[in-house]
Amino acid sequence: MRGIGDTSWAASRAPGCEKIFQYEADINRKFWKLPNLRFACIYDSSAFSRSVIEEALLVHGRTR
C-alpha cells in the first residue's frame, strides 16, 4: 500500500501549522511498523523555506 501526505496546509500559516513536525513525527510512529506501507510526504519547495524542508528531512530520519 502507498500513501501520500500533502503538507500544503502547513504553508498557510493558519493556527496549528506550527505543529507540522509533531504531525510528521506522529505519522512516523503510527505507520512505521506496517511493513507493506510506503508513504511520501510532499513539500512544495516554493511554499516552504529551505530550513523547513531540512527539518522535515530530520523528522523523517528513518526513510527507506
Helices and strands as residue ranges (DSSP letters): E 2-6, G 8-12, G 17-19, H 20-31, E 38-42, H 50-59
